[in-house]
Amino acid sequence: MLVERDEVLGTAAAAATAARAGEGRWVLLASAAGMGRTAALDAIVRRESVGGAMRVARARCVPEEAGFPFGLVRQVFPDDVAVPFSAPAGPDEQLVLHRLVACLARSSAERPVLLAVDDLHHADEPSRRWIGYLARRITGLPVALVLTECLDQSEPTPLPPATGTTVRLRSLGAQAVTRIARAAGLTEEQATTCVEAGAGIPALVRALVADLGEGPLPRPPSGPAHSRYRETITGWLRHRADPRSRHVCLALAVAADGGTPDGPGLLDQVADLCPHGRPPSARSVRRLGRMMRHPLAREAVLAAAEPGETAELHARIARLLDESGAPATTVASRLLRVDRPGEGWMARSLAEAAEEAAGAGRVAEATAYLRHALSGPHPPDRRADLTLRLGALELPHSAAAGIRRLRTGLELHTDVRERAAAAPALSAALVAGRRTDTALRVLHQASRGADDELVQVLQTLGALISSHDAAAWRSAVARLHALAPTAPVTIEPLVCGLITEYEAGAGLCSAAEAVGRVRTRLAAPVDPRLRTAWLGSAATLLQWADHLPEARALADACLPAAPTPPDLTDAGVQCLLSVRAEAALWAGDFSRVVAENAPLVEASAGQGVRLPHLVAMVATAHAEAGRRARAWEVLAGPGPSGADSSWEWNELRYARALLHAADGNWEAAYEDHLACGAGQAARDFVSPVATPWRSGAALALVRLGRRREARELAEEELRHARTWGTPRTVGRALRAHAAAVGGRSALDSLTEAAESLRSGPAPVELAETLVDLGRAHIEAGNGRKGRDALREAHAVAERLCGTAAPAPGGGAVNGAPPVLAGRLLGVVEEALREGRVRGRPRAMTGCPALTAAERRVVELAAAGHTNAHISAALHLTRRTVETHLTSAYRKLGVTRRAQLAPVLAREAEPAAPPPPG
């Protein structure tokens, strides 16, 4: 069945009618490959030869005979021994052509002739010239000359338009293909496949209809092994297509195999990669390009490729994409199909693609690019750089592979300075793999033969890494003290920072002194090799001093935003990760702690990279959010510390102690606090700034009935806390002291603790202290003050949860998720029940809802004082003043400062007397 070929059949019928009347005409059926030229020619022959109306002379040209002179003519005149076997020239050729036309004229005089020539594009040149000669003289002959020609494979044969017509066979429309498919009983989905994969090419549409009639494609292993569709394409490419057409199809299939290239004219440029003759038409390229988008078409075309042919095309397309400015990942995805990316631009593209993929969090993809880049030849330094970058990406997912790769990269460098520049990456990786001693040896070996400045850089970095080993840390601090007076200006900030960290932990300086040292050096020039290490040290000290926004800002300035993975081969980055996590934890932002750090903790779990400090932060955040079971699971990840004396394990022991306390296992909590203290003492770290283990141990001892021991620890803790001098450390120590001493002294300590904690960013400690203060007031017979303190604690705990009150039954409120039942909220609500505080605290409004601190701030604000004046008068930070005002506005139902005075005045007015009678 011929569909959409009425024009072809009608034109041929008109030419045949004219020929039978003695007025010959030619008709050329021209089309791209597979458009059904032969089928149309066969239909014309059948229709016009019915009843012997015309004698048919047929010839089919094939590529194998294109070099034989008069091969086509010999098929038309098979018995004419006068057809030459060589090509005559000049008049001799004209004589031959004239004689052959005369022979045809004599034959057609007996009965009109239909001369059908298929695939004229494969004809030999003498025969093509004879066809042209015949077409110019056909008008007076009873001959219909019907020819077919593939426009993809040759220049159009020049024929005189006065004696005939060229008809283009177009691809079938979607409606026609659908009609054919539905007539064969195919489903709508199968008909769509015929439209998309058949591209309107009749031969392919027929093959698809036959294949899909037997079941879906691709076939399951138990189905028929052959596919007519695939065989049609591969057979044409292997046996009938000329080299240029074959190459164009392969190029477009390879292009589509990696995604259709974007950009104006890029598809045409892909087709131009063909080294054989003239480029294909733009129309043909677009048609084939659309067809190659279908996987069935691509698979069939690529199956006809020779070994290595597709790899070469991928390389050439990659080069084309690279030159057109395509994204590096687009180029690199092609280069992955090339066995050995041996050219420099290939390694560059793969390396750039690795950075793009890593920046998007696709680490597996990035490592694949770098591994492939390393499979090609490179100069030693270039290979070293690629190897080091690959090691950094592999490290979180396999410590052994990452460290091995980094060591290889280091060894590839032959220059002393280059080796020294690469050594810190390996040493930081070794620290992440808990091999601090080896990390220090790497830095020491890299400094051999280096100049004095480089030795000092490595020595200072070594001091930072030494903080992970108790004995090495003491020695490193001694060397830093010796280096400090003569340290170059670009190294001195980190030297000072590390010394200050030691002195802060040893109780030898206050928070104010530490912050003063940091701030005077933040604007100082720093060696680029020490930048992250210095900022990590500075951020640590600022965090310890409760300057959490500043510490966080330093960390955010250096750490990549999600989903880009952090570089664990930078010791400074490791430090900044710790600061960022702990600053968020201290601020009570538990969801941020989990969101920012849990992915890295989970990715490295069981892979040899143990991150005890981040594990401790994530576990504590889970516990504070009320997910204690999950917290215990996280804490089990790093396993035992063994002989590792890093400060990170002390953080882990402290987190474990907190979880035991939350579970009510006070004996285990006490033991873990003591283990934490022993670890800190080995590093001369006596300050409660990082791990207030004495306070925790004292609270556990009180629960165990051992108040005398608890008091000794609490008093020692309070002494060290006052030395450091931040509200958090002092308030926390006072709370433990209150628990240990009891009685009226406990009430005084808790009152002082609450006042101290209100002035600093310590919401967790404040809520815990307010609970203890509320209970102490109630036990002392002052129920009103006790309930006020408990209500204030409840407000703090609710803010930490970040939600409003739950709906009845625990459902959502206005579409929001249910409230997170945090640890503190549970503790506070239990205390409220014990204190018989009725009603939901959050429902309170007006002046009675204000805390004492909020009341003082509001009174000063109502009197016209600015936030700066209030901050100075009450010795509070500006941020704390703003927090109190925001809370007070909500409770008082006001939105502006000017509304405060009238509200306070109304609250102060005496109630009106009752009416008489």
C-alpha positions in Angstrom: 0.0 0.0 0.0 1.5 3.3 -1.1 0.5 6.2 1.1 0.8 9.9 0.3 2.2 9.0 -3.2 -0.7 10.2 -5.4 1.4 13.0 -6.9 4.1 10.5 -7.9 1.7 8.0 -9.5 -0.2 10.7 -11.2 2.9 12.3 -12.7 4.2 8.9 -13.9 0.7 8.1 -15.4 0.7 11.3 -17.4 4.2 10.6 -18.7 3.2 7.1 -19.7 0.1 8.4 -21.5 2.1 10.9 -23.4 4.7 8.2 -24.4 2.0 6.0 -25.7 0.9 8.9 -27.9 4.4 9.2 -29.3 5.4 12.1 -27.0 8.0 10.7 -24.6 8.6 12.2 -21.1 11.0 11.6 -18.3 10.1 11.5 -14.6 12.7 11.5 -11.8 11.7 10.3 -8.4 14.1 12.0 -6.0 14.2 11.5 -2.3 16.4 10.8 0.7 17.3 7.2 1.5 14.5 4.9 2.6 11.6 7.0 1.2 10.3 4.2 -0.9 11.7 5.1 -4.3 11.9 1.5 -5.4 8.4 0.7 -4.1 7.0 3.6 -6.0 8.9 2.6 -9.2 7.6 -1.0 -8.9 4.0 0.4 -8.5 4.4 2.5 -11.6 5.8 -0.4 -13.6 2.9 -2.6 -12.5 0.2 0.0 -13.3 1.6 1.1 -16.7 2.4 -2.4 -18.0 -1.0 -3.9 -17.3 -2.3 -5.7 -20.4 1.0 -5.3 -22.2 0.3 -1.6 -22.8 4.0 -0.9 -22.6 7.1 -3.0 -22.8 9.2 -2.6 -19.6 13.0 -2.3 -19.7 14.5 -2.3 -16.2 17.9 -1.4 -14.8 19.1 -1.1 -11.3 22.4 0.6 -10.5 24.7 -0.7 -7.7 27.8 0.8 -6.2 29.9 -2.2 -7.2 29.4 -1.4 -10.9 29.8 2.4 -10.8 33.3 2.1 -12.2 32.3 0.0 -15.2 31.5 2.1 -18.3 28.0 1.6 -19.7 27.1 -0.8 -17.0 23.6 0.7 -16.8 23.2 0.8 -20.6 24.2 -2.9 -20.8 21.2 -3.8 -18.6 18.8 -1.9 -21.0 20.4 -3.5 -24.1 21.5 -6.9 -22.8 21.8 -8.5 -26.2 23.5 -5.6 -28.0 27.1 -6.7 -28.5 27.9 -3.2 -29.8 27.7 -1.6 -26.3 31.4 -0.7 -25.6 33.2 -1.8 -22.5 35.3 1.3 -22.3 34.4 5.0 -22.4 35.0 6.6 -25.8 35.8 10.3 -25.9 34.5 13.2 -27.9 32.8 12.4 -31.2 33.2 8.7 -30.6 31.1 8.9 -27.5 28.4 10.9 -29.2 28.3 8.3 -31.9 27.7 5.6 -29.3 25.0 7.6 -27.5 23.2 8.4 -30.8 23.3 4.8 -31.9 21.8 3.6 -28.6 19.0 6.1 -28.7 18.3 5.0 -32.3 18.2 1.4 -31.1 15.7 2.3 -28.4 13.6 4.3 -31.0 13.4 1.2 -33.3 12.3 -1.0 -30.3 9.7 1.5 -29.1 8.2 1.8 -32.6 6.9 -1.7 -32.2 5.4 -1.1 -28.7 5.8 1.9 -26.3 8.6 1.4 -23.8 8.7 2.1 -20.1 12.4 2.4 -19.2 12.6 2.1 -15.4 16.0 2.9 -13.9 16.4 2.5 -10.1 19.2 4.2 -8.0 20.6 6.4 -10.8 23.0 7.9 -8.2 25.0 4.7 -8.4 25.2 4.7 -12.2 28.6 4.9 -14.1 29.3 8.2 -15.7 29.0 7.2 -19.4 25.6 5.7 -18.6 24.5 8.9 -16.8 25.6 10.9 -19.9 23.5 8.6 -22.1 20.5 9.1 -19.8 20.9 12.9 -20.2 21.3 12.5 -24.0 18.1 10.4 -24.1 16.1 12.9 -22.0 17.0 15.7 -24.4 15.7 13.7 -27.4 12.8 11.8 -25.8 10.0 14.1 -27.0 9.6 12.4 -30.3 9.9 8.9 -29.0 7.1 6.6 -27.5 9.3 6.2 -24.4 8.5 6.9 -20.7 11.7 7.2 -18.8 11.2 6.8 -15.0 14.2 7.1 -12.8 14.9 7.1 -9.1 17.8 8.9 -7.3 18.9 9.3 -3.7 19.5 13.0 -3.0 21.7 12.2 0.1 24.3 10.4 -2.0 25.0 12.4 -5.2 24.6 15.6 -7.0 21.2 15.7 -8.8 21.4 14.4 -12.3 21.0 17.4 -14.7 18.0 16.6 -16.9 16.2 19.1 -19.3 13.1 20.5 -17.5 11.3 20.9 -20.9 11.0 17.2 -21.5 10.2 15.9 -18.0 9.5 16.5 -14.3 11.3 15.8 -11.0 9.1 14.6 -8.2 10.3 14.7 -4.6 9.2 11.8 -2.4 8.7 13.4 1.0 8.6 11.6 4.3 5.3 10.3 5.4 3.3 12.5 7.7 2.4 11.5 11.3 -1.2 11.0 10.4 -0.3 8.7 7.5 2.1 6.6 9.7 -0.6 6.4 12.4 -3.1 5.2 9.9 -0.7 2.5 8.7 0.0 1.4 12.2 -3.6 1.3 13.4 -4.6 -0.5 10.2 -2.1 -3.2 11.3 -3.8 -3.5 14.7 -1.2 -1.6 16.7 -2.0 0.3 19.8 -1.8 4.1 20.1 1.5 3.8 22.0 2.9 1.6 19.3 1.7 3.9 16.6 3.6 6.7 18.4 6.7 4.6 18.3 6.3 4.2 14.6 5.9 7.9 14.1 9.0 8.8 16.2 11.4 6.0 15.3 10.2 5.6 11.7 10.8 9.4 10.9 8.3 9.0 8.1 10.6 6.7 6.1 8.3 4.1 4.6 10.9 1.2 4.8 11.4 1.8 8.5 7.7 2.3 9.2 6.9 -1.0 7.5 9.7 -2.7 9.5 8.4 -1.3 12.8 4.8 -2.2 12.1 6.0 -5.8 11.5 8.2 -5.9 14.6 5.6 -4.4 16.9 3.0 -6.8 15.7 5.1 -9.5 17.3 5.5 -7.7 20.7 7.1 -4.6 22.2 10.7 -3.5 21.5 13.3 -3.9 22.7 12.7 -7.6 22.9 13.1 -9.6 26.1 15.8 -12.3 26.1 13.2 -15.0 25.5 11.8 -13.2 22.5 12.8 -13.4 18.8 16.5 -12.5 18.3 16.0 -10.4 15.2 14.4 -7.1 14.6 13.3 -6.1 11.1 13.7 -2.4 12.0 17.3 -2.9 13.2 18.2 -5.2 10.3 16.8 -2.6 7.8 19.0 0.2 9.2 22.1 -1.9 9.8 21.8 -3.6 6.5 21.5 -0.4 4.6 24.5 1.1 6.5 26.7 -1.9 6.0 25.8 -2.9 2.4 24.0 -0.2 0.5 24.8 3.2 1.9 27.8 5.1 0.4 30.6 6.0 2.9 29.4 9.6 3.3 25.8 8.8 4.1 26.9 6.0 6.5 29.3 8.4 8.3 26.7 11.1 8.6 24.2 8.7 10.2 26.8 7.4 12.6 27.8 11.0 13.5 24.3 12.0 14.2 23.6 8.8 16.2 26.7 9.4 18.3 25.7 13.0 18.8 22.2 12.0 20.0 23.7 9.2 22.1 25.1 11.8 24.5 22.1 14.1 24.2 21.3 16.2 21.1 23.9 19.1 21.0 22.5 22.5 21.5 23.4 25.8 19.8 22.6 27.2 16.4 23.9 25.1 13.5 25.7 22.6 15.9 23.8 19.7 14.5 24.9 20.6 11.0 28.5 20.9 12.2 28.3 17.4 13.6 27.2 16.1 10.2 30.1 18.1 8.6 32.5 15.8 10.5 32.0 13.5 7.6 35.3 13.3 5.6 33.6 12.0 2.4 32.6 14.5 -0.2 30.0 17.3 0.0 28.0 17.8 3.2 24.5 16.5 3.4 21.5 18.9 3.0 20.3 20.8 6.1 16.9 19.2 5.7 18.3 15.7 5.6 20.4 16.5 8.7 17.4 17.8 10.7 15.3 14.8 9.7 18.0 12.3 10.6 18.8 14.2 13.8 15.2 14.0 14.9 15.1 10.3 14.2 18.3 9.6 16.2 16.6 11.0 19.3 14.7 7.7 19.5 16.7 5.0 21.3 15.7 2.3 18.8 17.1 4.3 15.9 20.3 5.1 17.8 20.9 1.5 18.8 20.4 0.3 15.3 22.7 2.8 13.7 25.4 2.3 16.4 25.2 -1.5 15.9 26.6 -1.0 12.4 29.7 0.9 13.6 33.1 -0.6 13.4 35.3 -1.0 16.5 36.8 2.4 17.5 34.6 4.3 15.1 32.2 5.6 17.7 35.0 6.5 20.1 36.6 8.6 17.3 33.3 10.4 16.6 32.8 11.1 20.3 36.2 12.7 20.4 35.5 14.8 17.4 32.1 15.9 18.7 33.7 16.6 22.1 36.2 18.9 20.4 33.4 20.6 18.4 31.4 21.1 21.6 34.5 22.4 23.5 35.2 25.0 20.7 31.6 26.1 20.7 31.7 26.9 24.4 29.5 24.0 25.7 29.5 23.2 29.4 32.6 21.2 30.5 30.4 18.3 31.7 28.8 18.1 28.3 32.2 17.8 26.7 33.5 15.4 29.3 30.5 13.1 29.0 31.8 12.5 25.4 35.3 12.1 26.4 34.3 9.2 28.8 33.7 7.2 25.6 37.3 7.8 24.4 39.7 5.1 25.4 42.7 7.4 26.2 42.1 11.1 26.3 45.6 11.9 25.1 45.3 15.5 24.1 45.8 18.4 26.5 42.4 20.0 25.9 40.8 16.7 26.8 42.4 16.6 30.2 41.5 20.2 30.8 37.9 19.6 29.9 37.7 16.5 32.1 39.2 18.4 35.0 36.8 21.4 34.6 33.9 19.0 34.4 35.1 17.3 37.6 34.9 20.7 39.4 31.5 21.5 37.9 30.1 18.1 39.0 31.8 18.4 42.5 30.3 21.8 42.9 26.9 20.4 42.2 27.4 17.6 44.8 27.8 14.9 42.1 31.0 13.5 43.6 30.8 10.1 41.9 30.5 11.8 38.5 33.5 14.1 39.3 35.7 11.2 40.3 34.8 9.4 37.1 36.0 12.4 35.1 39.3 12.6 36.9 40.0 8.9 36.8 39.4 9.0 33.0 41.6 12.1 32.7 44.4 10.2 34.4 44.2 7.3 31.9 45.8 9.6 29.3 49.4 10.7 29.0 50.4 13.8 31.1 53.5 15.6 32.2 54.4 14.6 35.8 53.3 17.9 37.4 49.9 17.8 35.6 49.4 14.2 36.6 50.3 15.1 40.2 47.7 17.9 40.3 44.9 15.6 38.8 45.9 12.9 41.3 45.7 15.2 44.3 42.3 16.5 43.3 41.0 13.0 42.8 42.3 12.0 46.2 40.5 14.9 47.8 37.2 13.8 46.3 37.7 10.1 47.1 38.7 10.7 50.7 35.3 11.1 52.4 34.0 7.9 50.7 37.2 5.8 51.1 40.0 7.0 53.4 42.3 4.3 52.1 41.8 5.1 48.4 42.0 8.9 49.0 45.2 8.7 51.1 46.8 6.3 48.6 45.9 8.7 45.8 47.2 11.8 47.7 50.5 10.0 48.5 50.9 9.1 44.8 50.3 12.8 43.8 52.8 14.0 46.4 55.5 11.5 45.1 54.9 12.7 41.5 56.2 16.1 42.4 60.0 16.4 42.0 60.4 20.1 43.0 60.9 20.7 46.7 58.4 23.6 46.8 55.8 21.7 44.9 56.2 18.7 47.2 55.9 21.0 50.2 52.7 22.5 48.7 51.2 19.1 48.3 52.2 17.7 51.7 49.5 19.6 53.8 46.7 17.9 51.7 48.1 14.4 52.5 48.7 15.3 56.2 45.1 16.6 56.6 43.7 13.5 55.0 45.8 11.4 57.4 44.3 13.3 60.3 40.8 12.6 58.9 41.8 9.0 58.8 42.9 9.3 62.5 46.7 8.9 61.7 48.1 12.0 63.3 51.6 10.7 63.8 52.0 9.8 60.1 50.5 13.2 59.2 53.2 15.0 61.2 55.9 12.9 59.6 54.7 13.8 56.1 55.0 17.5 57.0 58.4 17.0 58.5 59.8 15.2 55.5 58.4 17.8 53.1 60.2 20.5 54.9 63.6 19.0 54.2 65.6 21.1 51.8 63.0 23.8 51.8 63.7 27.5 52.5 63.2 29.0 55.9 59.8 30.6 55.2 58.4 27.4 53.8 59.7 25.5 56.8 57.9 27.9 59.1 54.7 27.5 57.1 54.8 23.7 57.4 55.9 24.0 61.1 52.8 26.1 61.9 50.5 23.8 60.0 52.1 21.0 61.9 51.2 22.7 65.1 47.5 22.9 64.0 47.6 19.2 63.2 49.3 18.4 66.5 46.2 19.5 68.3 44.9 16.0 67.5 47.6 14.4 69.6 48.0 15.3 73.3 51.7 14.9 73.6 52.5 16.5 70.2 50.3 19.4 71.0 52.3 20.4 74.1 55.6 20.2 72.2 54.1 22.2 69.3 52.9 25.0 71.6 56.4 25.3 73.0 57.8 25.6 69.5 55.2 28.2 68.6 56.2 30.3 71.6 59.8 30.2 70.3 58.7 31.1 66.8 56.3 33.9 67.8 58.8 36.8 68.3 60.4 36.3 64.9 57.5 34.9 62.9 57.0 36.6 59.5 54.0 38.9 59.4 52.0 36.6 57.2 52.6 33.6 59.5 52.2 35.4 62.9 48.4 35.5 63.0 48.1 31.7 63.0 51.0 31.4 65.4 49.2 33.8 67.8 45.8 32.0 67.2 47.1 28.6 68.1 48.9 29.9 71.2 45.7 31.7 72.3 43.7 28.5 71.8 46.2 26.7 74.1 46.1 29.5 76.7 42.3 29.7 76.6 42.0 26.0 77.3 44.7 26.1 80.0 42.8 28.9 81.8 45.6 31.4 81.1 43.5 34.1 79.4 40.0 35.5 79.3 37.5 35.6 76.5 38.0 39.4 76.2 41.8 38.9 75.8 41.3 36.2 73.2 38.8 38.3 71.1 41.2 41.3 71.3 44.0 39.2 69.8 41.8 37.8 67.1 40.3 41.1 66.0 43.5 43.0 65.7 44.8 40.3 63.3 41.7 39.6 61.1 42.7 42.4 58.7 46.4 41.4 58.7 47.9 39.8 55.6 48.2 36.0 55.9 50.1 33.5 53.8 47.6 32.0 51.3 48.7 28.5 52.4 47.7 29.3 56.0 44.5 31.3 55.3 41.9 28.6 56.1 43.9 27.4 59.1 44.1 30.9 60.5 40.4 31.6 60.0 39.7 28.2 61.6 41.7 29.2 64.7 40.1 32.7 64.8 36.6 31.3 64.4 37.2 28.8 67.2 38.2 31.5 69.6 35.3 33.8 68.6 32.9 30.8 69.1 34.4 30.1 72.5 33.9 33.7 73.4 30.2 33.5 72.4 30.6 35.7 69.3 28.6 33.1 67.3 27.6 35.3 64.3 31.2 36.3 63.7 32.5 32.8 64.0 29.8 31.6 61.7 30.5 34.3 59.2 34.2 33.3 59.0 33.2 29.6 58.5 30.7 30.5 55.8 33.2 32.6 54.0 35.5 29.6 53.5 33.2 26.6 53.4 31.3 25.8 50.2 27.6 26.0 50.1 25.6 22.7 49.7 25.7 20.5 47.8 29.4 21.1 47.1 31.4 18.8 49.4 34.0 20.3 51.7 37.7 19.6 51.1 38.8 17.4 53.9 42.4 17.6 52.6 42.5 21.2 54.1 43.1 21.1 57.9 41.6 24.6 58.1 38.4 23.5 56.5 38.2 20.6 58.9 38.4 23.2 61.7 35.9 25.5 60.2 33.4 22.6 59.8 33.7 22.0 63.5 33.2 25.7 64.3 30.1 26.0 62.0 28.5 22.9 63.6 29.2 23.9 67.2 28.2 27.5 66.7 24.8 26.4 65.4 24.4 23.9 68.2 25.2 26.5 70.9 22.7 28.9 69.2 20.0 26.2 69.5 19.7 25.8 65.7 19.5 22.0 65.8 17.9 21.5 62.4 20.8 23.4 60.8 23.4 21.3 62.6 21.8 18.1 61.2 21.2 19.6 57.7 24.7 20.9 57.2 26.7 18.0 58.8 24.7 14.8 58.7 25.3 14.2 54.9 29.1 14.3 55.4 28.9 12.2 58.6 26.7 9.6 56.8 28.9 9.6 53.6 32.1 8.9 55.5 30.6 6.4 58.0 32.4 3.1 57.7 34.8 4.4 55.0 37.8 5.0 57.3 37.2 8.7 57.7 36.1 9.3 61.3 34.8 12.7 62.2 34.2 12.4 65.9 33.5 16.1 66.5 30.9 16.4 63.7 29.4 13.1 64.9 29.1 14.5 68.4 27.4 17.7 67.1 24.9 15.8 65.0 24.1 13.3 67.7 23.6 16.1 70.3 21.3 18.0 67.8 19.3 14.9 67.3 19.0 14.4 71.1 18.0 18.0 71.7 15.3 17.6 69.0 13.9 14.6 70.9 15.4 11.9 68.7 17.5 10.1 71.2 17.4 6.7 69.5 18.8 8.3 66.3 21.4 10.2 68.4 22.7 6.9 69.8 22.9 5.4 66.3 25.0 8.4 65.2 27.3 8.2 68.2 28.1 4.5 67.4 29.4 5.4 64.0 33.1 6.3 64.7 33.7 3.3 66.9 36.2 3.3 69.8 39.0 5.9 69.9 41.8 3.4 70.6 45.1 5.2 71.2 43.9 8.4 69.4 44.2 11.3 71.8 42.6 13.9 69.6 40.4 16.6 71.2 37.6 15.4 68.9 37.2 12.2 71.0 36.7 14.3 74.1 33.8 16.0 72.4 32.3 12.6 71.5 32.7 11.4 75.1 30.9 14.6 76.3 28.1 14.0 73.9 27.8 10.5 75.1 27.6 11.7 78.7 24.8 14.1 77.8 22.8 11.3 76.2 23.3 9.0 79.2 22.0 11.9 81.4 19.0 12.4 79.2 18.3 8.7 79.6 18.6 9.0 83.4 21.7 6.7 83.4 23.6 8.9 85.8 26.4 6.4 86.6 27.3 6.1 82.9 27.0 9.8 82.4 29.5 10.4 85.3 31.9 7.9 83.9 31.9 9.5 80.4 32.3 12.9 81.9 35.4 11.7 83.8 36.8 10.1 80.6 36.3 13.4 78.8 38.0 15.3 81.7 41.0 12.9 81.6 41.3 13.5 77.8 41.2 17.2 78.2 43.7 17.2 81.1 46.2 15.4 78.9 46.1 18.4 76.7 46.3 20.9 79.6 42.7 21.9 78.8 41.1 22.9 82.1 38.6 25.5 80.9 34.9 24.6 80.6 34.6 26.6 77.4 34.4 23.5 75.1 33.4 20.5 77.2 32.1 21.5 80.6 32.6 18.0 81.9 32.9 19.1 85.6 29.4 20.6 85.5 28.0 17.5 83.9 29.8 15.2 86.4 28.6 17.4 89.3 25.0 17.1 88.2 25.4 13.3 87.8 27.0 13.1 91.3 24.0 15.0 92.8 21.6 12.5 91.3 23.8 9.7 92.7 23.7 11.3 96.2 27.3 12.3 96.3 27.0 16.0 97.0 30.4 16.6 98.5 32.2 15.3 95.5 29.8 17.3 93.3 30.5 20.5 95.2 34.3 20.2 94.7 33.9 19.7 91.0 31.4 22.5 90.7 33.5 25.0 92.6 36.5 24.2 90.5 34.4 24.6 87.3 33.1 28.0 88.5 36.6 29.2 89.1 37.7 28.4 85.6 34.5 29.7 84.1 35.0 33.1 85.8 38.5 33.2 84.4 37.2 32.8 80.9 34.3 35.2 81.7 31.5 34.5 79.1 27.9 34.4 80.2 27.5 30.8 78.9 30.4 29.3 80.9 29.6 31.3 84.1 25.9 30.6 83.9 26.4 26.9 83.2 28.9 26.6 86.1 26.6 28.4 88.5 23.8 26.0 87.7 26.0 23.0 88.5 27.1 24.8 91.7 23.5 25.4 92.7 22.7 21.7 92.3 25.7 20.8 94.4 25.2 23.2 97.3 21.4 23.3 97.6 19.4 25.5 99.9 19.4 29.3 99.8 22.8 29.4 98.2 21.4 27.4 95.3 18.7 30.0 94.7 21.3 32.8 94.7 23.5 30.9 92.3 20.6 30.1 90.0 19.4 33.7 90.0 22.9 34.9 89.1 23.1 32.2 86.4 19.8 33.2 84.8 20.9 36.9 84.7 24.2 35.9 83.2 22.7 33.6 80.5 20.0 36.1 79.5 22.8 38.4 78.3 24.4 35.9 76.0 23.4 33.6 73.1 22.9 30.5 75.2 19.2 29.4 74.9 19.7 25.8 75.9 21.6 26.7 79.1 19.1 29.5 79.9 16.1 27.2 79.6 17.7 24.5 81.8 18.7 27.1 84.4 15.2 28.7 84.4 13.7 25.3 85.0 16.0 24.8 88.0 15.3 28.4 89.2 11.5 27.9 88.9 11.7 24.7 90.9 13.9 26.3 93.5 11.5 29.2 94.0 8.5 26.9 94.3 10.4 24.7 96.9 11.3 27.9 98.8 7.6 28.8 99.0 7.6 31.6 96.3 5.3 30.0 93.8 4.7 33.2 91.8 8.4 33.7 91.0 8.8 30.0 90.3 6.0 29.9 87.8 7.3 33.1 86.1 10.6 31.4 85.6 9.0 28.2 84.3 6.9 30.2 81.9 10.0 32.0 80.6 11.7 28.7 80.2 8.8 27.4 78.2 9.0 30.4 75.9 12.7 29.8 75.3 12.1 26.1 74.6 9.3 26.8 72.2 11.5 29.2 70.3 14.1 26.5 70.0 11.5 24.1 68.6 10.6 26.8 66.0 6.9 26.1 66.0 3.6 27.1 67.7 1.6 24.9 69.9 0.4 21.6 68.5 -3.2 21.1 67.4 -5.3 18.8 69.4 -4.4 15.2 68.6 -0.9 16.2 67.4 -2.0 17.2 63.9 -0.8 20.0 61.8 -1.6 23.7 62.5 -2.8 25.6 59.4 -1.1 23.1 57.1 2.3 23.3 59.0 4.0 20.1 60.2 3.4 18.9 63.7 5.4 20.4 66.5 8.8 18.8 67.2 8.8 17.6 70.8 12.3 18.7 71.7 14.1 17.5 74.8 13.9 20.9 76.5 10.2 21.3 75.8 9.6 18.0 77.5 11.7 19.0 80.5 9.9 22.4 80.9 6.4 21.0 80.5 7.2 18.3 83.1 8.3 21.1 85.5 5.2 23.1 84.7 3.0 20.1 85.6 5.0 19.6 88.8 4.6 23.3 89.7 0.9 23.2 88.9 1.1 26.0 86.4 -2.3 26.0 84.6 -3.0 27.0 81.1 -0.6 27.2 78.2 2.1 29.8 79.0 2.1 31.1 75.5 -1.5 32.3 75.9 -0.3 35.0 78.4 -0.3 38.5 77.1 0.3 42.0 78.5 2.8 43.1 81.1 2.4 40.0 83.3 3.8 37.9 80.5 7.1 39.8 80.4 10.1 38.3 82.0 12.1 40.4 84.4 14.8 41.1 81.8 12.2 42.0 79.2 10.5 44.3 81.6 13.7 46.3 82.3 14.4 46.6 78.6 10.8 47.7 77.8 10.8 50.3 80.5 14.0 51.9 79.2 12.8 51.8 75.6 9.5 53.4 76.7 11.5 56.2 78.3 13.1 56.9 74.9 16.4 55.2 75.3 18.0 53.7 72.1 19.1 50.1 71.9 22.7 51.2 72.3 21.9 53.1 75.5 20.0 50.1 76.9 22.8 47.7 76.0 25.3 49.8 77.9 23.0 50.5 80.8 22.1 46.8 81.4 25.5 45.3 80.2 23.7 43.3 77.5 24.7 42.8 73.9 22.7 44.7 71.2 21.4 41.4 69.9 20.0 40.4 73.3 18.3 43.8 73.6 16.7 43.3 70.2 15.6 39.8 71.2 13.9 41.0 74.4 12.2 43.8 72.5 10.9 41.4 69.8 9.5 39.1 72.5 8.0 42.0 74.4 6.3 43.4 71.3 4.5 40.1 70.7 3.4 39.7 74.3 2.2 43.3 74.6 0.5 43.2 71.2 2.3 46.3 69.8 4.4 46.9 66.7 6.2 50.1 67.4 8.4 51.6 70.1 6.1 54.5 70.5 3.3 52.2 71.7 5.2 50.9 74.7 4.6 53.9 77.1 0.8 53.9 76.7 0.7 50.1 77.3 2.8 50.4 80.4 0.6 53.3 81.6 -2.6 51.3 81.2 -1.1 48.4 83.1 -0.2 50.7 86.0 -3.7 52.2 86.4 -5.6 50.9 89.4 -8.7 48.8 88.7 -12.0 50.7 88.9 -14.0 50.2 92.1 -17.1 48.0 91.8 -20.4 49.8 91.3 -22.4 50.5 94.5 -25.0 48.1 95.6 
